[in-house]
Amino acid sequence: MSDDHVQDDIEMLRKQVAELKAAREAEKKSPPKRDKSQEQKTDKEKVDDSEYEGNAASHSAEADKITTDKDDDLEHQFLELIDTVNAELKDASPATVIAVFSAGILVGYSLSKLR
């Protein structure tokens, strides 16, 4: 791309940012819209909502437990991987470790030259 194209793109982006800022300011100044259907709920619907909120809390607790279990399992797997790599490094010969490390450096260097 030439410098003119880059400058045109920058100007276009500046205009879009200005438009978005103006829209945000207009949104902040306008009062929030109220949903009238929420105001006209009957007592029975309000009771139903409170029951739902209780169920949602229990479902949320179950979801947190599952997430925690997954996190614990992932942490356990990661620690197991570290232990395995550590054991492999202790059993490997120094020449092998240096050769693998050197290969990693060469691959990293060659990938950096591709950019």
Legacy VTK file of the C-alpha trace (Angstrom):
# vtk DataFile Version 3.0
C-alpha trace
ASCII
DATASET POLYDATA
POINTS 115 float
0.000 0.000 0.000
1.215 3.465 -0.765
1.317 6.318 1.705
-1.753 7.912 0.078
-3.795 4.767 0.684
-2.640 4.590 4.273
-3.508 8.255 4.828
-6.952 7.721 3.285
-7.559 4.730 5.555
-6.465 6.718 8.596
-8.820 9.569 7.715
-11.694 7.143 7.164
-11.028 5.538 10.550
-10.893 8.937 12.239
-14.301 9.815 10.759
-15.744 6.517 11.977
-14.353 7.100 15.475
-15.843 10.603 15.516
-19.241 9.229 14.439
-19.119 6.544 17.120
-18.181 9.097 19.788
-21.078 11.321 18.723
-23.460 8.365 18.853
-22.194 7.421 22.330
-22.659 10.974 23.597
-26.189 11.108 22.173
-26.960 7.776 23.833
-25.669 9.034 27.184
-27.793 12.192 26.969
-31.039 10.415 26.084
-32.997 8.901 28.998
-32.974 5.113 29.212
-35.930 3.411 27.589
-38.282 1.656 29.992
-40.060 -1.502 29.082
-43.723 -1.004 29.985
-44.444 -4.716 29.800
-42.234 -5.217 32.865
-44.227 -2.646 34.838
-47.546 -4.380 34.146
-46.715 -7.766 35.630
-49.278 -9.402 37.817
-48.541 -10.688 41.305
-48.537 -14.259 40.023
-45.869 -13.453 37.449
-43.754 -11.782 40.143
-43.936 -14.927 42.259
-42.956 -17.017 39.227
-39.964 -14.750 38.689
-38.802 -15.196 42.273
-39.009 -18.980 41.905
-37.008 -18.756 38.686
-34.348 -16.641 40.371
-33.976 -19.307 43.075
-33.585 -22.007 40.430
-31.113 -19.858 38.531
-29.000 -19.496 41.660
-28.865 -23.254 42.164
-28.014 -23.802 38.489
-25.301 -21.173 38.776
-23.822 -22.962 41.788
-23.808 -26.237 39.846
-22.128 -24.550 36.872
-19.475 -23.056 39.181
-18.808 -26.504 40.664
-18.416 -28.046 37.199
-16.086 -25.222 36.140
-14.035 -25.657 39.308
-13.829 -29.404 38.686
-12.626 -28.762 35.148
-10.081 -26.224 36.403
-8.820 -28.699 39.011
-8.595 -31.416 36.363
-6.755 -29.098 33.988
-4.370 -28.060 36.748
-3.773 -31.714 37.616
-3.050 -32.549 33.962
-0.664 -29.599 33.670
1.242 -30.626 36.803
1.407 -34.194 35.508
2.851 -32.914 32.209
5.470 -30.874 34.075
6.459 -33.925 36.127
6.708 -36.065 32.992
8.853 -33.505 31.172
11.048 -33.145 34.237
11.556 -36.922 34.439
12.300 -37.114 30.704
14.887 -34.333 30.969
16.615 -36.092 33.848
16.795 -39.343 31.862
17.901 -37.721 28.576
21.541 -37.356 27.665
22.962 -33.810 27.655
23.807 -34.061 23.948
20.171 -34.836 23.104
18.907 -31.943 25.192
21.360 -29.528 23.543
20.433 -30.816 20.058
16.680 -30.366 20.687
17.238 -26.919 22.194
19.382 -25.908 19.196
16.732 -27.166 16.780
14.163 -25.024 18.593
16.392 -21.979 18.284
16.905 -22.588 14.560
13.176 -23.019 13.930
12.396 -19.864 15.895
15.047 -17.905 14.037
13.841 -19.120 10.639
10.220 -18.303 11.489
11.193 -14.794 12.536
12.880 -14.267 9.143
9.632 -15.167 7.319
7.920 -12.011 8.529
LINES 1 116
115 0 1 2 3 4 5 6 7 8 9 10 11 12 13 14 15 16 17 18 19 20 21 22 23 24 25 26 27 28 29 30 31 32 33 34 35 36 37 38 39 40 41 42 43 44 45 46 47 48 49 50 51 52 53 54 55 56 57 58 59 60 61 62 63 64 65 66 67 68 69 70 71 72 73 74 75 76 77 78 79 80 81 82 83 84 85 86 87 88 89 90 91 92 93 94 95 96 97 98 99 100 101 102 103 104 105 106 107 108 109 110 111 112 113 114
